[in-house]
Amino acid sequence: MKLWSAGVYWPVWLGLFVGTFLLREIAALATGHPEATLSDWVWKVLRITQNETPAAWSATDYLIFGVWVVLFTWLTWHFFFRRFT
């Protein structure tokens, strides 16, 4: 068996990706620096304000939201229901 076969590669990659993401997010929140989180970065880049309605979104906001919804909808149906293969 190859060391980096699909049976080993994907779980290791996913574990490292999620682990480093969560480590950074938790550290930022635990040390009182919420400005160092992914969500804060997205809010700054998209200039989203608190209690902003979707009617006030820009085209970029809608595009990124659409990509997010499509990606996670597709992955959910693909992984758990074996659709869209």
N, C-alpha and C positions, 0 to 999 in steps of 0.2 A: 504494500500500500504506500502510495506517495505521501509524503509528510503533509503537503498542502492540497490534498484532494478536497473535493467539494464537501465531504463529510466532516472535515476538520476546519477548513478555511472559513466558511460562513459563520459558524458559531463563535470562532475566535474573533473574527472581524466585528461581528455584532456586539459581542461582549466588551471588546476594547472601545468601540465607538460609544456605546451607551454608558460604559463605565467612566470614560474620560468626560463625557458630556455632563453626567450627573455629578461627578466629583467637582467640576468647575462651578456648576449651578449651586450646589449645596454649600460649597466654600464661600461663594459670593454672598449668599443669603445669611449664612452663619456668622460671617464677619461684619455684617451690617453694610454691605456694598451692593445693594440691589441694582445699581447702575452697571454692574459687570455681568448681568445675566443676558441670555439670548433674547428674552422677551423685551427687555429694556432697549437693547440694540435695535430690534425690529421696530419698536415704537419710535425711536429717534430717526431711523433711516426713512420710515414711511411718514413721519410727522403725525402720528396718531395721538390725539388728545383723549383724556379721560371723558367717558360718556359720549364719545363721538358716534354718530349714527352712520350706518352704511350709505345713506344719502349724501354724506359729506366726503365720501372716499374719492380718491383720485383714480385714474385709469390704472396706475401702477398698483394701488391697493387691491383693486378688483382682480388684476392679473395674478398677483402673488397669492391672493386668497383662492382664486380658481385653481391654480397649480396645486396648492396645499390640499384642497378638497378632492381634486381628481387623483392625486398621488395616493393619499391615504384611503380613499374609497377603493381605488383599484387594488392597492396592496391588501386590504382587508378581504376583498372578494377573491383575489388571487391566492393568497396564503390559506385562508380558512375554508373556502368553498370551491377551490380549484377551477375558477372561471377565468376568462380573459387570458388564456395561455397561448 
